[in-house]
Amino acid sequence: MRISYGRKRSRTVVSGKSGVSPVSAAVIAAAGLMLGGAWSQAADESAKSAPDFVLDRTATLQWLERSKAHKPRLPLPQPSEEDRQRGRSSALGIVNNGLMRRFYLPKAWSSLASSGLAGNQGKVDSTFKVELFWIASRLNQCAYCLGHQEVKLSSAGLSEDAIANLDGDWSEADEPTRAARRLAVWKTVAPHRPVPKDIFEALGKKFDQGQIDEIILAIANYNAMNRWTGPLNIPQEDHRTYADRANPKTSGRKSKLIDYAREVAGAKRELPSIDDWFAAVRNASELETCQVEAFLKNQGAFGEARLNSWTRAMTASTPEDAVPVELRSRIFWICALADNAAAAGAKARAAALANGDSDETLRKIAEGAEDAAIPASHRKALALAKKISVRPGSITDDDISEVAAAWGDRATAQIVESACIAAAVNRCSH
């Protein structure tokens, strides 16, 4: 089993509260669908927010330590007195991610669908699920989420050696545990492909169907959260420490997880042609869409919250919404294509048609083509959403600033979150 990933110091504060057609294939390939292979940024090494898929434990911990100096790509709100009181009573203290979500997102998008809240619920051990969150965060290059999972696992009593082993040395884990970790890899880097049957067979030796569904939803939500905190470059809280965690046994240990994820992901994301995609979406019966909805409803309050966030983000229009509903349904459409999630695509298509789009416009969006019905501001937002879908660790300052220049900070945050919600639902659609 084989799989490795690798900016400026100031912090902004605000006060207050497919197989696709050749054209589409080229666009998606340009977004960086392959795992691994170094990508570089113009900034100097100490300023990078991603570690070029660092291969060893020591470098990963150093990257997490440096993430305290990450410059958020949208202004970081100043904590209110209520936030400070909440931080004093929480083991995690003040959480920058919570500040961002409460400030920028509609309340209906930002509550129970949160992966952190859901992790402590359900029949599956919460620490077991945190291990899966660690794996997803590592593969999505999300320093913020990875750092939080390091703290949670350590607080739960896991040794440094046990945490380091999550990076690919699974020899001491039982078969169902290894299967759950493999599932986390597949759902993270290859959501467009069916998960191998043997993974579910191995899971069934320890978990019942309800627990397996709980694990799938957890992994889906973790991928959603990674796509929020990573692309927005949210800085790690100063009171956490990482650099001194490695010991002589784990220091310099190379990642096997990255190599395995590369094998799972393949050289590029193979998607259906645009014609085949439309056929799959049209053939995705109402029953299939209802099955996705039933899957979420069966997960209790947190599944219902994810379902509500999905439906609301595609269809609702309220004073809290800074992004027109037409664009939001388009985002769900392009993200469903990127993840080859036909059932989710069918619901996105229905919402888009209800919002005034035509199938011809949706085809143009899928192809990445220019069209009078797709303003330049929409094309920028859609390009960002698609990039967040397929390679969240490759998002740059310019990606966010270009959309913010067209839409403003609050709308940009909601564009990012729309792609995050899509990422979660798409992973529940296969």
Secondary structure, DSSP 8 states (H G I E B T S, - for coil): ------------EE-------HHHHHHHHHT--SS-S----SS-GGG-SS-SS--BHHHHHHHHHHGGG---SS-EE---HHHHHHHHHSTT-S-HHHHHHHHHS-GGGSSTT-HHHHTT-SSS-HHHHHHHHHHHHHHTT-HHHHHHHHHHHHHTT--HHHHHHTTT--TTS-HHHHHHHHHHHHHHH-TTS---HHHHHHHTTT--HHHHHHHHHHHHHHHHHHHHHTTTT----TT---TT---TTTTT-B-SHHHHHHHHH-SS-----HHHHHHHHHHS-HHHHHHHHHHHHTTHHHHHHHHHHHHHHHH---TT--S-HHHHHHHHHHHHHHTT-HHHHHHHHHHHHHTT--HHHHHHHHHT--BTTB-HHHHHHHHHHHHHHH-GGG--HHHHHHHHHHH-HHHHHHHHHHHHHHHHHHTT--
